[in-house]
Amino acid sequence: MPVIAFANPKGGAGKTTAALLLSSELAARGARIIIIDADPERWISQWGGLPGKPDNVEIIGDVTEDGIVDVIEEAAARTQFVIIDLEGTASLMVANAIGMSDMVVIPTQGGSMDAKGAAKMIRLIHNQERMVRRPIPHGVLMTRTSAAFASRALKNVRAQLDKAGIAVFTTPIVERAAYRDIFDYGGLLRDLPSAQVSNLENAGKNAGAFMNEVLSKLKDTMRGAA
């Protein structure tokens, strides 16, 4: 089953939020999900400890550098989707997880430091491609963008990525209060109380569009490998 890793060596890029949003949208549609929480902050594990986590979502934490390959392999054998929230460093654990992945999502904010982190991750992916002798589909996901306008910094980052021929997800993750609130309330995005969470409908549409794009890219990858 597909293994999707979220990675960026720069912290604060929106990696954990994007991983949980994808998990939430897939789970809301009935898919069985295993989330491997390999981020030292363990935000997703903490979310899993709150009320409302559905039975079709399992979280595996406390993953070691030596054991992550076995954990990914075992998880992929018994669920529909494996989603990995990786630590914010370019470590051996990250490299091993990338080598096991069917897709790597690189969340990136609209700033030069995030862009440099994305470039570092892409170099790591290319190195892993050489080691495993297969392409590893990947793309940059713009995060925490404004729903109203694109900042100058964001436009500059997009221009740099386009010039370098780096794939960028068409759907960005827009800055929404609901994406923060899910870590406080627990449960799935669609389960948040609309009376207390602003713009929940728009947040759901944005997260759903991201999920659909991920699924489309996975289908294209499988079709190309056939």
N, C-alpha and C positions, 0 to 999 in steps of 0.2 A: 504494500500500500504506500501511497506517496508520503515522503518525508520532506517537510518544509522547515527550513531553518531561518531564523531571524538573527542577523549579525551586523554589528558595526563596532569597531574597536573604540569609538568615542562614546562615552556615556551620555545619557540624556537625549538621545536621538529619537526616542519614541519607539524603541524596539519592543519593549515589553507590552506596551499598549497595543501596537499593531498585531503582535502575536495573539493577545487575548481577544482582540476584536475578530480576527479570522476564526479563532476557535469558537467564539460565541455564535457567530453567524452560521458556521457549519453545524454546530450542535443544535441550534434552533431549528434546523431543517432535518434533524433526526440522525445525523451522521455520528458514528462512534469516533471519539477523539482521545488520543493520549497526548498530553502536554508534558514534555520533558523540561523541567525548570532547572536550567543549568546556570542561571544568573545568581551570583552570590547574594543579591538582595532578597531573592525569593518572594518577589511581589505576587507572582501567580500562585505560588503555594499558599500565601496568606489569603489571597482571594478565594482559593479553594476551601479554606477553613471557615468562611462566612456562610450564612444560610443561603440556600438557593442553588448550589451547584448541582446541575442535573446528573443523573446516573450514567448518562452516555459520555461523560467527560471524566477521565482519570488523569491524575497529576503524579508524576514521578519526580521527586526532588533528591537532593543529596547525591548527585551524580559525580563520579570521580573521573579524573583524566584518563586513568587506565581502563575504566569500565564503561565509558560512554558508547563505544562501538557495540558492545554486547547489549547494552540497554536499548539502543536504537534498533538493532536487528530483531530483538525479542519483541519490542513494541510493534514494529512494522508487520510482524507475522500474525498479530491478533487484533488489529484494529483497522479502521478505514483511513484514518489520517493520523500521522505523527507530526506534531508541531513542536519545534525546539526553540526555546528562548535562551540564547547563548550569552555567556559573560561578555562584558565590554572590553575584551582584550584580544590580541591576536595570539592566542595560546595554542598549545598542542591539542587541548580539548576542542577548541573551535575548529582547528584544521581537520581533526578526525571526524567531527560532526559534518563538516562541509563535504568531506569525501564520501559520506554516507547519504547525502541529501539528493533529492530529485529536483529541488528548487531552493535557491537561497534568496531571501528578501533582505535588502540592505536599506533599512529606514534611515532617512537623512533629512535634517532640517535645512532651511535655506541660508546657510552660512558657510564660510570658507573652511572652518575647522571640521564641520560635518562632512564637507565635500572631500577633504583630505582623508578623513576616516573611511569614507566610502571607497576612495581610490586604493587605500591600503588593503581593504577587504577584497576588492576585485583582484588585486595582485595575488593575494592568498588563494582565491578561488582558481585563478589561472594555474598557479603552482600545483594545486590539488588535482586539477584536470590532467596535468601531465603525469602525475603519480598514478591516478586511477585509470588513465588512458580512456577517458570518455568526457564529453562535454557536461558541464554542470550548469543547467539553466539558472540565470540570476538576473536581477534587476534592481534598480534603485527605486525606493518608495519615498516620495516626498511627504513629510509629516508636519503636523502642527501648522498647516498653512491657513491663511485667512480665507473665509468664505466670500469676502467682499472684493479683495484685490490681491494681486501678487506683488510682493515687495521687490525692491530693486535687487536685494541680495539673492532672493529666490530666483529671479530671472537670470541673474549672473550664473548661479549654480546650474540651472537648467541649460543655459547656453554652453557652459563648459562640458557638461555631460554629453550634450548632443554633438559637440565638436569632437569629443573623444570616441564617439560611436558607442556610448554606453546605454544599454536599454534602461528606460525609465517607465514605471507604471503610469498608465494614463490617468488612473484614479489616485489622487492624493488623499492623505488622511487629514481632514480639516480639523482645526482646533475646535473642540466641542466640550462643554461641561460634562456631558454624559460619559465621555471617555475617561474622565477622572472619577466620576461618581460610581462607576461600576466597581472600582476597587474599594469603595466605602460600603456600598449596599450589598455587594455580592450578586450571585445569579448572572443570568444572561443580559445582554444589552436590552433586549426587547422586554425584559421583566422589570426594568427600573420604573419607579413610580412617576408617571408623567406629570403629576401635580407638583412634584418637588424637583424634577429635572427639566431644565429648559431645552428646547429644540430637540427633543428626543426623536421625533419623527425624522427630522433631517439627518440626525446622527445615524439612525438606522439605515436610511437610504445610502448614505456615504459608505458605511461599513458593508452593506450588502453589495454595492457596486465593486468594492475592493475584492470581496470574496468571489464574485462572478469573474473578475479579471484573473484572479489566481487560478480558478478552475479552468478557464479558457486556455491559459498558458500551459497548464498541466496537460490538457487534452492535446494541444499542439505538439508538446514534447513527446507524448506517447505515440501520436500519429507519425511523427518524424522518426521515431525509433523502430517503428514497425517495418 
